[in-house]
Amino acid sequence: DLWSNQISLCCSLQKTITMKDAERLEFLAQRLKFWFSDANLAKDRFLGEKMAENQQGYVALSEFLIFNKVKQVQGTIDHLKAAALQCKGVLKLSRDGTSVKRTKPFARPTDET
């Protein structure tokens, strides 16, 4: 009957949306891990400067909204917050949930030449 077909369609659409959100969160979690990695921070002046602006090394999640990779997946602050929470042990969310930092401080390599 028509009613059960609509319910079935609704449920299948909901699964698709949920799956896309799960994929988006996984993608953003991987990007956050990369952006805060030693290898990236050794070269990334922008993110290094943002970390230095905060005494504890936090970077506002809103800063990542300008990143092309975040724009490509239509990431929001809530997506970034959820993605940061998936990076337990690597990243830490601020108490107010607006910023993220590495759990292990970054020591910029020094030139020994």
Biopython code that builds the backbone (N, CA, C, O; Angstrom):
import numpy as np
from Bio.PDB.StructureBuilder import StructureBuilder

atoms = [
    (1, "ASP", "N", (0.825, -1.188, 0.000)),
    (1, "ASP", "CA", (0.000, 0.000, 0.000)),
    (1, "ASP", "C", (0.865, 1.246, 0.000)),
    (1, "ASP", "O", (2.054, 1.182, 0.314)),
    (2, "LEU", "N", (0.281, 2.362, -0.346)),
    (2, "LEU", "CA", (1.013, 3.618, -0.514)),
    (2, "LEU", "C", (1.708, 4.061, 0.771)),
    (2, "LEU", "O", (2.852, 4.516, 0.738)),
    (3, "TRP", "N", (1.020, 3.929, 1.894)),
    (3, "TRP", "CA", (1.583, 4.369, 3.181)),
    (3, "TRP", "C", (2.858, 3.603, 3.526)),
    (3, "TRP", "O", (3.850, 4.215, 3.922)),
    (4, "SER", "N", (2.851, 2.303, 3.386)),
    (4, "SER", "CA", (4.039, 1.519, 3.718)),
    (4, "SER", "C", (5.169, 1.802, 2.730)),
    (4, "SER", "O", (6.338, 1.748, 3.111)),
    (5, "ASN", "N", (4.849, 2.100, 1.476)),
    (5, "ASN", "CA", (5.880, 2.471, 0.508)),
    (5, "ASN", "C", (6.553, 3.794, 0.895)),
    (5, "ASN", "O", (7.766, 3.943, 0.750)),
    (6, "GLN", "N", (5.755, 4.754, 1.391)),
    (6, "GLN", "CA", (6.317, 6.033, 1.821)),
    (6, "GLN", "C", (7.209, 5.855, 3.042)),
    (6, "GLN", "O", (8.276, 6.461, 3.136)),
    (7, "ILE", "N", (6.766, 5.021, 3.975)),
    (7, "ILE", "CA", (7.578, 4.762, 5.166)),
    (7, "ILE", "C", (8.889, 4.088, 4.764)),
    (7, "ILE", "O", (9.961, 4.446, 5.252)),
    (8, "SER", "N", (8.784, 3.111, 3.872)),
    (8, "SER", "CA", (9.976, 2.410, 3.406)),
    (8, "SER", "C", (10.943, 3.371, 2.715)),
    (8, "SER", "O", (12.151, 3.317, 2.949)),
    (9, "LEU", "N", (10.412, 4.246, 1.868)),
    (9, "LEU", "CA", (11.235, 5.231, 1.176)),
    (9, "LEU", "C", (11.891, 6.172, 2.177)),
    (9, "LEU", "O", (13.076, 6.487, 2.063)),
    (10, "CYS", "N", (11.114, 6.617, 3.153)),
    (10, "CYS", "CA", (11.636, 7.521, 4.173)),
    (10, "CYS", "C", (12.787, 6.867, 4.936)),
    (10, "CYS", "O", (13.823, 7.492, 5.162)),
    (11, "CYS", "N", (12.602, 5.623, 5.324)),
    (11, "CYS", "CA", (13.640, 4.922, 6.081)),
    (11, "CYS", "C", (14.893, 4.705, 5.244)),
    (11, "CYS", "O", (16.003, 4.834, 5.760)),
    (12, "SER", "N", (14.739, 4.380, 3.966)),
    (12, "SER", "CA", (15.911, 4.169, 3.119)),
    (12, "SER", "C", (16.648, 5.485, 2.872)),
    (12, "SER", "O", (17.877, 5.496, 2.808)),
    (13, "LEU", "N", (15.918, 6.591, 2.733)),
    (13, "LEU", "CA", (16.569, 7.894, 2.573)),
    (13, "LEU", "C", (17.333, 8.269, 3.834)),
    (13, "LEU", "O", (18.435, 8.813, 3.762)),
    (14, "GLN", "N", (16.743, 7.975, 4.988)),
    (14, "GLN", "CA", (17.396, 8.297, 6.247)),
    (14, "GLN", "C", (18.715, 7.536, 6.373)),
    (14, "GLN", "O", (19.706, 8.093, 6.846)),
    (15, "LYS", "N", (18.737, 6.285, 5.961)),
    (15, "LYS", "CA", (19.969, 5.495, 6.012)),
    (15, "LYS", "C", (21.030, 6.097, 5.094)),
    (15, "LYS", "O", (22.207, 6.156, 5.451)),
    (16, "THR", "N", (20.607, 6.542, 3.912)),
    (16, "THR", "CA", (21.538, 7.149, 2.967)),
    (16, "THR", "C", (22.150, 8.406, 3.562)),
    (16, "THR", "O", (23.362, 8.609, 3.483)),
    (17, "ILE", "N", (21.310, 9.255, 4.163)),
    (17, "ILE", "CA", (21.804, 10.493, 4.766)),
    (17, "ILE", "C", (22.758, 10.173, 5.916)),
    (17, "ILE", "O", (23.822, 10.779, 6.040)),
    (18, "THR", "N", (22.365, 9.218, 6.750)),
    (18, "THR", "CA", (23.210, 8.827, 7.880)),
    (18, "THR", "C", (24.548, 8.305, 7.378)),
    (18, "THR", "O", (25.594, 8.627, 7.941)),
    (19, "MET", "N", (24.517, 7.503, 6.326)),
    (19, "MET", "CA", (25.757, 6.959, 5.769)),
    (19, "MET", "C", (26.639, 8.084, 5.250)),
    (19, "MET", "O", (27.851, 8.081, 5.469)),
    (20, "LYS", "N", (26.040, 9.036, 4.567)),
    (20, "LYS", "CA", (26.828, 10.152, 4.060)),
    (20, "LYS", "C", (27.438, 10.948, 5.211)),
    (20, "LYS", "O", (28.591, 11.371, 5.134)),
    (21, "ASP", "N", (26.666, 11.150, 6.274)),
    (21, "ASP", "CA", (27.206, 11.857, 7.437)),
    (21, "ASP", "C", (28.360, 11.069, 8.051)),
    (21, "ASP", "O", (29.375, 11.651, 8.434)),
    (22, "ALA", "N", (28.211, 9.758, 8.145)),
    (22, "ALA", "CA", (29.281, 8.924, 8.702)),
    (22, "ALA", "C", (30.543, 9.027, 7.849)),
    (22, "ALA", "O", (31.654, 9.115, 8.371)),
    (23, "GLU", "N", (30.356, 9.014, 6.531)),
    (23, "GLU", "CA", (31.507, 9.154, 5.630)),
    (23, "GLU", "C", (32.145, 10.529, 5.778)),
    (23, "GLU", "O", (33.370, 10.655, 5.786)),
    (24, "ARG", "N", (31.310, 11.561, 5.896)),
    (24, "ARG", "CA", (31.809, 12.930, 6.065)),
    (24, "ARG", "C", (32.617, 13.028, 7.359)),
    (24, "ARG", "O", (33.706, 13.602, 7.370)),
    (25, "LEU", "N", (32.090, 12.472, 8.440)),
    (25, "LEU", "CA", (32.786, 12.547, 9.729)),
    (25, "LEU", "C", (34.116, 11.802, 9.679)),
    (25, "LEU", "O", (35.119, 12.281, 10.207)),
    (26, "GLU", "N", (34.124, 10.637, 9.047)),
    (26, "GLU", "CA", (35.365, 9.877, 8.923)),
    (26, "GLU", "C", (36.392, 10.661, 8.097)),
    (26, "GLU", "O", (37.568, 10.723, 8.455)),
    (27, "PHE", "N", (35.937, 11.256, 6.994)),
    (27, "PHE", "CA", (36.820, 12.061, 6.155)),
    (27, "PHE", "C", (37.393, 13.233, 6.955)),
    (27, "PHE", "O", (38.598, 13.483, 6.920)),
    (28, "LEU", "N", (36.526, 13.949, 7.676)),
    (28, "LEU", "CA", (36.987, 15.114, 8.452)),
    (28, "LEU", "C", (37.903, 14.696, 9.588)),
    (28, "LEU", "O", (38.860, 15.406, 9.898)),
    (29, "ALA", "N", (37.634, 13.568, 10.210)),
    (29, "ALA", "CA", (38.517, 13.073, 11.275)),
    (29, "ALA", "C", (39.915, 12.797, 10.711)),
    (29, "ALA", "O", (40.920, 13.155, 11.325)),
    (30, "GLN", "N", (39.970, 12.161, 9.541)),
    (30, "GLN", "CA", (41.264, 11.891, 8.910)),
    (30, "GLN", "C", (41.982, 13.186, 8.536)),
    (30, "GLN", "O", (43.197, 13.292, 8.697)),
    (31, "ARG", "N", (41.238, 14.164, 8.042)),
    (31, "ARG", "CA", (41.842, 15.457, 7.681)),
    (31, "ARG", "C", (42.383, 16.155, 8.930)),
    (31, "ARG", "O", (43.501, 16.670, 8.919)),
    (32, "LEU", "N", (41.595, 16.173, 10.001)),
    (32, "LEU", "CA", (42.066, 16.820, 11.240)),
    (32, "LEU", "C", (43.340, 16.158, 11.748)),
    (32, "LEU", "O", (44.277, 16.843, 12.158)),
    (33, "LYS", "N", (43.375, 14.826, 11.722)),
    (33, "LYS", "CA", (44.595, 14.115, 12.143)),
    (33, "LYS", "C", (45.781, 14.530, 11.277)),
    (33, "LYS", "O", (46.881, 14.759, 11.780)),
    (34, "PHE", "N", (45.544, 14.624, 9.970)),
    (34, "PHE", "CA", (46.627, 15.032, 9.075)),
    (34, "PHE", "C", (47.052, 16.471, 9.354)),
    (34, "PHE", "O", (48.243, 16.747, 9.496)),
    (35, "TRP", "N", (46.091, 17.391, 9.435)),
    (35, "TRP", "CA", (46.428, 18.795, 9.633)),
    (35, "TRP", "C", (47.229, 19.017, 10.910)),
    (35, "TRP", "O", (48.085, 19.901, 10.954)),
    (36, "PHE", "N", (46.966, 18.229, 11.946)),
    (36, "PHE", "CA", (47.689, 18.376, 13.207)),
    (36, "PHE", "C", (48.884, 17.433, 13.325)),
    (36, "PHE", "O", (49.504, 17.350, 14.386)),
    (37, "SER", "N", (49.210, 16.727, 12.253)),
    (37, "SER", "CA", (50.338, 15.789, 12.280)),
    (37, "SER", "C", (51.670, 16.537, 12.283)),
    (37, "SER", "O", (51.758, 17.678, 11.828)),
    (38, "ASP", "N", (52.704, 15.876, 12.803)),
    (38, "ASP", "CA", (54.052, 16.452, 12.804)),
    (38, "ASP", "C", (54.478, 16.829, 11.387)),
    (38, "ASP", "O", (55.006, 17.917, 11.153)),
    (39, "ALA", "N", (54.242, 15.916, 10.448)),
    (39, "ALA", "CA", (54.674, 16.151, 9.061)),
    (39, "ALA", "C", (54.017, 17.404, 8.481)),
    (39, "ALA", "O", (54.685, 18.193, 7.813)),
    (40, "ASN", "N", (52.729, 17.596, 8.723)),
    (40, "ASN", "CA", (52.047, 18.764, 8.169)),
    (40, "ASN", "C", (52.449, 20.035, 8.902)),
    (40, "ASN", "O", (52.724, 21.057, 8.273)),
    (41, "LEU", "N", (52.483, 19.975, 10.219)),
    (41, "LEU", "CA", (52.791, 21.190, 10.988)),
    (41, "LEU", "C", (54.211, 21.699, 10.743)),
    (41, "LEU", "O", (54.490, 22.883, 10.931)),
    (42, "ALA", "N", (55.100, 20.808, 10.328)),
    (42, "ALA", "CA", (56.466, 21.236, 10.010)),
    (42, "ALA", "C", (56.475, 22.199, 8.821)),
    (42, "ALA", "O", (57.407, 22.989, 8.670)),
    (43, "LYS", "N", (55.429, 22.136, 7.968)),
    (43, "LYS", "CA", (55.363, 22.972, 6.767)),
    (43, "LYS", "C", (54.234, 24.004, 6.794)),
    (43, "LYS", "O", (54.311, 25.020, 6.102)),
    (44, "ASP", "N", (53.196, 23.755, 7.580)),
    (44, "ASP", "CA", (51.968, 24.560, 7.545)),
    (44, "ASP", "C", (52.075, 25.782, 8.454)),
    (44, "ASP", "O", (51.823, 25.703, 9.656)),
    (45, "ARG", "N", (52.451, 26.909, 7.858)),
    (45, "ARG", "CA", (52.614, 28.142, 8.645)),
    (45, "ARG", "C", (51.296, 28.655, 9.200)),
    (45, "ARG", "O", (51.237, 29.118, 10.339)),
    (46, "PHE", "N", (50.230, 28.574, 8.394)),
    (46, "PHE", "CA", (48.933, 29.084, 8.813)),
    (46, "PHE", "C", (48.465, 28.400, 10.096)),
    (46, "PHE", "O", (48.131, 29.065, 11.077)),
    (47, "LEU", "N", (48.445, 27.084, 10.079)),
    (47, "LEU", "CA", (47.958, 26.353, 11.247)),
    (47, "LEU", "C", (48.913, 26.516, 12.436)),
    (47, "LEU", "O", (48.477, 26.603, 13.584)),
    (48, "GLY", "N", (50.204, 26.558, 12.152)),
    (48, "GLY", "CA", (51.185, 26.788, 13.219)),
    (48, "GLY", "C", (50.974, 28.129, 13.899)),
    (48, "GLY", "O", (51.068, 28.235, 15.122)),
    (49, "GLU", "N", (50.688, 29.152, 13.103)),
    (49, "GLU", "CA", (50.423, 30.482, 13.666)),
    (49, "GLU", "C", (49.142, 30.493, 14.481)),
    (49, "GLU", "O", (49.077, 31.129, 15.533)),
    (50, "LYS", "N", (48.111, 29.784, 13.994)),
    (50, "LYS", "CA", (46.844, 29.708, 14.731)),
    (50, "LYS", "C", (47.052, 29.012, 16.073)),
    (50, "LYS", "O", (46.483, 29.428, 17.083)),
    (51, "MET", "N", (47.861, 27.960, 16.090)),
    (51, "MET", "CA", (48.153, 27.254, 17.340)),
    (51, "MET", "C", (48.921, 28.158, 18.299)),
    (51, "MET", "O", (48.685, 28.131, 19.507)),
    (52, "ALA", "N", (49.839, 28.957, 17.760)),
    (52, "ALA", "CA", (50.667, 29.841, 18.585)),
    (52, "ALA", "C", (49.855, 30.996, 19.183)),
    (52, "ALA", "O", (50.242, 31.556, 20.209)),
    (53, "GLU", "N", (48.741, 31.352, 18.552)),
    (53, "GLU", "CA", (47.906, 32.444, 19.051)),
    (53, "GLU", "C", (47.227, 32.094, 20.371)),
    (53, "GLU", "O", (46.840, 32.986, 21.127)),
    (54, "ASN", "N", (47.082, 30.810, 20.648)),
    (54, "ASN", "CA", (46.441, 30.357, 21.872)),
    (54, "ASN", "C", (47.503, 29.740, 22.771)),
    (54, "ASN", "O", (48.284, 28.893, 22.337)),
    (55, "GLN", "N", (47.526, 30.167, 24.012)),
    (55, "GLN", "CA", (48.559, 29.708, 24.953)),
    (55, "GLN", "C", (48.592, 28.188, 25.091)),
    (55, "GLN", "O", (49.654, 27.605, 25.309)),
    (56, "GLN", "N", (47.435, 27.549, 24.966)),
    (56, "GLN", "CA", (47.360, 26.093, 25.113)),
    (56, "GLN", "C", (47.408, 25.359, 23.778)),
    (56, "GLN", "O", (47.348, 24.130, 23.742)),
    (57, "GLY", "N", (47.515, 26.108, 22.679)),
    (57, "GLY", "CA", (47.632, 25.493, 21.365)),
    (57, "GLY", "C", (46.314, 25.147, 20.687)),
    (57, "GLY", "O", (46.300, 24.442, 19.679)),
    (58, "TYR", "N", (45.203, 25.639, 21.237)),
    (58, "TYR", "CA", (43.897, 25.372, 20.620)),
    (58, "TYR", "C", (43.713, 26.209, 19.355)),
    (58, "TYR", "O", (44.196, 27.337, 19.256)),
    (59, "VAL", "N", (43.001, 25.626, 18.395)),
    (59, "VAL", "CA", (42.624, 26.319, 17.160)),
    (59, "VAL", "C", (41.095, 26.259, 17.085)),
    (59, "VAL", "O", (40.499, 25.195, 17.254)),
    (60, "ALA", "N", (40.473, 27.405, 16.833)),
    (60, "ALA", "CA", (39.016, 27.455, 16.722)),
    (60, "ALA", "C", (38.551, 26.582, 15.563)),
    (60, "ALA", "O", (39.122, 26.634, 14.474)),
    (61, "LEU", "N", (37.517, 25.783, 15.797)),
    (61, "LEU", "CA", (36.970, 24.943, 14.726)),
    (61, "LEU", "C", (36.520, 25.787, 13.543)),
    (61, "LEU", "O", (36.569, 25.334, 12.399)),
    (62, "SER", "N", (36.087, 26.997, 13.811)),
    (62, "SER", "CA", (35.624, 27.885, 12.732)),
    (62, "SER", "C", (36.745, 28.186, 11.731)),
    (62, "SER", "O", (36.463, 28.481, 10.569)),
    (63, "GLU", "N", (37.996, 28.119, 12.156)),
    (63, "GLU", "CA", (39.129, 28.353, 11.243)),
    (63, "GLU", "C", (39.152, 27.328, 10.109)),
    (63, "GLU", "O", (39.588, 27.630, 8.998)),
    (64, "PHE", "N", (38.683, 26.124, 10.395)),
    (64, "PHE", "CA", (38.735, 25.057, 9.396)),
    (64, "PHE", "C", (37.646, 25.185, 8.342)),
    (64, "PHE", "O", (37.708, 24.531, 7.301)),
    (65, "LEU", "N", (36.651, 26.023, 8.604)),
    (65, "LEU", "CA", (35.564, 26.190, 7.630)),
    (65, "LEU", "C", (36.042, 26.815, 6.327)),
    (65, "LEU", "O", (35.373, 26.685, 5.301)),
    (66, "ILE", "N", (37.190, 27.494, 6.349)),
    (66, "ILE", "CA", (37.727, 28.084, 5.119)),
    (66, "ILE", "C", (38.576, 27.093, 4.317)),
    (66, "ILE", "O", (38.950, 27.373, 3.178)),
    (67, "PHE", "N", (38.878, 25.941, 4.910)),
    (67, "PHE", "CA", (39.703, 24.947, 4.226)),
    (67, "PHE", "C", (38.895, 24.326, 3.085)),
    (67, "PHE", "O", (37.729, 23.974, 3.262)),
    (68, "ASN", "N", (39.521, 24.197, 1.920)),
    (68, "ASN", "CA", (38.832, 23.652, 0.743)),
    (68, "ASN", "C", (38.280, 22.250, 0.985)),
    (68, "ASN", "O", (37.182, 21.933, 0.529)),
    (69, "LYS", "N", (39.024, 21.413, 1.692)),
    (69, "LYS", "CA", (38.571, 20.035, 1.939)),
    (69, "LYS", "C", (37.299, 20.028, 2.786)),
    (69, "LYS", "O", (36.438, 19.170, 2.592)),
    (70, "VAL", "N", (37.170, 20.960, 3.714)),
    (70, "VAL", "CA", (35.968, 21.062, 4.547)),
    (70, "VAL", "C", (34.808, 21.581, 3.705)),
    (70, "VAL", "O", (33.681, 21.098, 3.819)),
    (71, "LYS", "N", (35.090, 22.559, 2.866)),
    (71, "LYS", "CA", (34.050, 23.095, 1.973)),
    (71, "LYS", "C", (33.537, 22.029, 1.014)),
    (71, "LYS", "O", (32.337, 21.958, 0.752)),
    (72, "GLN", "N", (34.437, 21.197, 0.487)),
    (72, "GLN", "CA", (34.063, 20.169, -0.489)),
    (72, "GLN", "C", (33.033, 19.199, 0.069)),
    (72, "GLN", "O", (32.165, 18.726, -0.666)),
    (73, "VAL", "N", (33.118, 18.898, 1.357)),
    (73, "VAL", "CA", (32.175, 17.945, 1.957)),
    (73, "VAL", "C", (31.072, 18.661, 2.733)),
    (73, "VAL", "O", (30.318, 18.038, 3.481)),
    (74, "GLN", "N", (30.990, 19.978, 2.545)),
    (74, "GLN", "CA", (29.984, 20.802, 3.206)),
    (74, "GLN", "C", (30.007, 20.613, 4.721)),
    (74, "GLN", "O", (28.970, 20.464, 5.368)),
    (75, "GLY", "N", (31.226, 20.623, 5.266)),
    (75, "GLY", "CA", (31.410, 20.443, 6.701)),
    (75, "GLY", "C", (30.953, 21.665, 7.485)),
    (75, "GLY", "O", (31.104, 22.802, 7.038)),
    (76, "THR", "N", (30.399, 21.413, 8.650)),
    (76, "THR", "CA", (29.953, 22.468, 9.555)),
    (76, "THR", "C", (30.750, 22.383, 10.853)),
    (76, "THR", "O", (31.539, 21.458, 11.047)),
    (77, "ILE", "N", (30.542, 23.342, 11.725)),
    (77, "ILE", "CA", (31.186, 23.304, 13.047)),
    (77, "ILE", "C", (30.802, 22.005, 13.760)),
    (77, "ILE", "O", (31.653, 21.353, 14.366)),
    (78, "ASP", "N", (29.532, 21.634, 13.689)),
    (78, "ASP", "CA", (29.087, 20.401, 14.352)),
    (78, "ASP", "C", (29.767, 19.164, 13.767)),
    (78, "ASP", "O", (30.115, 18.243, 14.505)),
    (79, "HIS", "N", (29.958, 19.137, 12.450)),
    (79, "HIS", "CA", (30.676, 18.019, 11.833)),
    (79, "HIS", "C", (32.121, 17.979, 12.336)),
    (79, "HIS", "O", (32.636, 16.916, 12.682)),
    (80, "LEU", "N", (32.764, 19.139, 12.371)),
    (80, "LEU", "CA", (34.158, 19.201, 12.829)),
    (80, "LEU", "C", (34.279, 18.794, 14.295)),
    (80, "LEU", "O", (35.232, 18.119, 14.685)),
    (81, "LYS", "N", (33.305, 19.212, 15.102)),
    (81, "LYS", "CA", (33.307, 18.848, 16.521)),
    (81, "LYS", "C", (33.186, 17.328, 16.671)),
    (81, "LYS", "O", (33.933, 16.715, 17.434)),
    (82, "ALA", "N", (32.254, 16.733, 15.949)),
    (82, "ALA", "CA", (32.070, 15.283, 16.004)),
    (82, "ALA", "C", (33.304, 14.553, 15.484)),
    (82, "ALA", "O", (33.697, 13.525, 16.036)),
    (83, "ALA", "N", (33.913, 15.076, 14.432)),
    (83, "ALA", "CA", (35.121, 14.467, 13.873)),
    (83, "ALA", "C", (36.274, 14.550, 14.873)),
    (83, "ALA", "O", (37.034, 13.594, 15.028)),
    (84, "ALA", "N", (36.403, 15.685, 15.544)),
    (84, "ALA", "CA", (37.471, 15.845, 16.545)),
    (84, "ALA", "C", (37.279, 14.850, 17.691)),
    (84, "ALA", "O", (38.252, 14.310, 18.216)),
    (85, "LEU", "N", (36.039, 14.611, 18.073)),
    (85, "LEU", "CA", (35.754, 13.641, 19.139)),
    (85, "LEU", "C", (36.139, 12.224, 18.728)),
    (85, "LEU", "O", (36.430, 11.387, 19.582)),
    (86, "GLN", "N", (36.142, 11.952, 17.424)),
    (86, "GLN", "CA", (36.558, 10.637, 16.917)),
    (86, "GLN", "C", (38.077, 10.463, 16.974)),
    (86, "GLN", "O", (38.582, 9.351, 16.820)),
    (87, "CYS", "N", (38.792, 11.545, 17.191)),
    (87, "CYS", "CA", (40.257, 11.517, 17.187)),
    (87, "CYS", "C", (40.827, 11.459, 18.605)),
    (87, "CYS", "O", (41.895, 12.008, 18.877)),
    (88, "LYS", "N", (40.113, 10.796, 19.491)),
    (88, "LYS", "CA", (40.554, 10.689, 20.885)),
    (88, "LYS", "C", (41.979, 10.141, 20.944)),
    (88, "LYS", "O", (42.336, 9.228, 20.200)),
    (89, "GLY", "N", (42.771, 10.701, 21.820)),
    (89, "GLY", "CA", (44.152, 10.273, 21.948)),
    (89, "GLY", "C", (45.097, 11.061, 21.055)),
    (89, "GLY", "O", (46.294, 11.144, 21.332)),
    (90, "VAL", "N", (44.565, 11.639, 19.988)),
    (90, "VAL", "CA", (45.375, 12.442, 19.066)),
    (90, "VAL", "C", (45.018, 13.918, 19.213)),
    (90, "VAL", "O", (45.896, 14.779, 19.270)),
    (91, "LEU", "N", (43.712, 14.197, 19.275)),
    (91, "LEU", "CA", (43.224, 15.567, 19.396)),
    (91, "LEU", "C", (42.332, 15.701, 20.621)),
    (91, "LEU", "O", (41.740, 14.730, 21.091)),
    (92, "LYS", "N", (42.250, 16.917, 21.122)),
    (92, "LYS", "CA", (41.418, 17.197, 22.292)),
    (92, "LYS", "C", (40.542, 18.405, 21.982)),
    (92, "LYS", "O", (41.023, 19.427, 21.491)),
    (93, "LEU", "N", (39.255, 18.273, 22.273)),
    (93, "LEU", "CA", (38.297, 19.351, 22.098)),
    (93, "LEU", "C", (38.298, 20.211, 23.361)),
    (93, "LEU", "O", (38.411, 19.691, 24.471)),
    (94, "SER", "N", (38.173, 21.515, 23.190)),
    (94, "SER", "CA", (38.119, 22.405, 24.351)),
    (94, "SER", "C", (36.836, 22.142, 25.145)),
    (94, "SER", "O", (35.883, 21.556, 24.630)),
    (95, "ARG", "N", (36.830, 22.578, 26.392)),
    (95, "ARG", "CA", (35.652, 22.345, 27.248)),
    (95, "ARG", "C", (34.381, 22.923, 26.662)),
    (95, "ARG", "O", (33.308, 22.332, 26.785)),
    (96, "ASP", "N", (34.501, 24.088, 26.020)),
    (96, "ASP", "CA", (33.303, 24.707, 25.436)),
    (96, "ASP", "C", (32.972, 24.153, 24.048)),
    (96, "ASP", "O", (31.971, 24.541, 23.447)),
    (97, "GLY", "N", (33.811, 23.247, 23.541)),
    (97, "GLY", "CA", (33.537, 22.584, 22.272)),
    (97, "GLY", "C", (33.739, 23.432, 21.036)),
    (97, "GLY", "O", (33.242, 23.089, 19.963)),
    (98, "THR", "N", (34.468, 24.543, 21.168)),
    (98, "THR", "CA", (34.641, 25.429, 20.018)),
    (98, "THR", "C", (36.022, 25.354, 19.388)),
    (98, "THR", "O", (36.243, 25.909, 18.311)),
    (99, "SER", "N", (36.959, 24.668, 20.051)),
    (99, "SER", "CA", (38.340, 24.624, 19.580)),
    (99, "SER", "C", (38.910, 23.225, 19.751)),
    (99, "SER", "O", (38.386, 22.406, 20.506)),
    (100, "VAL", "N", (40.000, 22.971, 19.029)),
    (100, "VAL", "CA", (40.649, 21.669, 19.073)),
    (100, "VAL", "C", (42.160, 21.871, 19.138)),
    (100, "VAL", "O", (42.686, 22.858, 18.623)),
    (101, "LYS", "N", (42.858, 20.921, 19.780)),
    (101, "LYS", "CA", (44.317, 20.959, 19.823)),
    (101, "LYS", "C", (44.860, 19.540, 19.818)),
    (101, "LYS", "O", (44.116, 18.575, 19.992)),
    (102, "ARG", "N", (46.159, 19.426, 19.618)),
    (102, "ARG", "CA", (46.846, 18.141, 19.715)),
    (102, "ARG", "C", (46.911, 17.733, 21.177)),
    (102, "ARG", "O", (46.992, 18.587, 22.061)),
    (103, "THR", "N", (46.877, 16.442, 21.432)),
    (103, "THR", "CA", (47.066, 15.990, 22.810)),
    (103, "THR", "C", (48.550, 16.027, 23.162)),
    (103, "THR", "O", (48.918, 16.247, 24.316)),
    (104, "LYS", "N", (49.389, 15.810, 22.165)),
    (104, "LYS", "CA", (50.842, 15.850, 22.352)),
    (104, "LYS", "C", (51.356, 17.154, 21.747)),
    (104, "LYS", "O", (51.163, 17.394, 20.555)),
    (105, "PRO", "N", (52.005, 17.997, 22.544)),
    (105, "PRO", "CA", (52.483, 19.286, 21.998)),
    (105, "PRO", "C", (53.401, 19.081, 20.786)),
    (105, "PRO", "O", (54.131, 18.094, 20.694)),
    (106, "PHE", "N", (53.338, 20.028, 19.880)),
    (106, "PHE", "CA", (54.184, 19.966, 18.684)),
    (106, "PHE", "C", (55.465, 20.719, 18.934)),
    (106, "PHE", "O", (55.449, 21.888, 19.321)),
    (107, "ALA", "N", (56.568, 20.050, 18.712)),
    (107, "ALA", "CA", (57.881, 20.684, 18.812)),
    (107, "ALA", "C", (58.397, 20.893, 17.407)),
    (107, "ALA", "O", (58.778, 19.942, 16.724)),
    (108, "ARG", "N", (58.407, 22.143, 16.979)),
    (108, "ARG", "CA", (58.862, 22.475, 15.627)),
    (108, "ARG", "C", (60.334, 22.071, 15.483)),
    (108, "ARG", "O", (61.160, 22.436, 16.320)),
    (109, "PRO", "N", (60.666, 21.317, 14.424)),
    (109, "PRO", "CA", (62.061, 20.915, 14.209)),
    (109, "PRO", "C", (62.948, 22.139, 14.003)),
    (109, "PRO", "O", (62.547, 23.111, 13.363)),
    (110, "THR", "N", (64.113, 22.080, 14.533)),
    (110, "THR", "CA", (65.057, 23.183, 14.364)),
    (110, "THR", "C", (66.019, 22.859, 13.245)),
    (110, "THR", "O", (66.405, 21.705, 13.059)),
    (111, "ASP", "N", (66.406, 23.878, 12.501)),
    (111, "ASP", "CA", (67.405, 23.687, 11.442)),
    (111, "ASP", "C", (68.771, 23.580, 12.077)),
    (111, "ASP", "O", (69.190, 24.456, 12.832)),
    (112, "GLU", "N", (69.464, 22.499, 11.765)),
    (112, "GLU", "CA", (70.800, 22.304, 12.318)),
    (112, "GLU", "C", (71.847, 22.432, 11.232)),
    (112, "GLU", "O", (72.811, 21.668, 11.196)),
    (113, "THR", "N", (71.659, 23.395, 10.348)),
    (113, "THR", "CA", (72.626, 23.575, 9.256)),
    (113, "THR", "C", (73.498, 24.760, 9.525)),
    (113, "THR", "O", (74.375, 25.076, 8.722)),
]
sb = StructureBuilder()
sb.init_structure("model")
sb.init_model(0)
sb.init_chain("A")
sb.init_seg("    ")
for serial, (resi, resn, name, xyz) in enumerate(atoms, 1):
    if name == "N":
        sb.init_residue(resn, " ", resi, " ")
    sb.init_atom(name, np.array(xyz, "f"), 0.0, 1.0, " ", f" {name:<3s}", serial, name[0])
structure = sb.get_structure()
